[in-house]
Amino acid sequence: MGELIAFRPSSPARAAEPAPAEPLWREAVGRELRGQRTADGRTLADVAGEAGVSTQYLSEVERGRKEPSSEVLSAVAGALGLRLVDLTARVTRQIAARPAGPVCLAA
């Protein structure tokens, strides 16, 4: 039979700092939409009305709590004077600028 060897760490294990989690797509989209809306000096009610969604729903989208359809994103982006492709490019750049880390799944 083989010989048993006891393992003892030579020094206490140091916990590595966890890498920051990558943002969820819906959170990054929400930040981008809110940033554009506030930069334009517009209210939630104004943009929501033009996009054909409720103020409450747009608020939840901006806070990253709702996963909007492409139709809703297109309507909101359009209300902000953006094309959907421009919005997605901005979000992609925002996510790419962050260091890679684990993906955080939220319920």
Secondary structure, 3 states (H helix, E strand, C coil): CCCCCCCCCCCCCCCCCCCCCECCHHHHHHHHHHHHHHHCCCCHHHHHHHHCCCHHHHHHHHCCCCCCCHHHHHHHHHHCCCCHHHHHHHHHHHHHCCCCCCECCCC
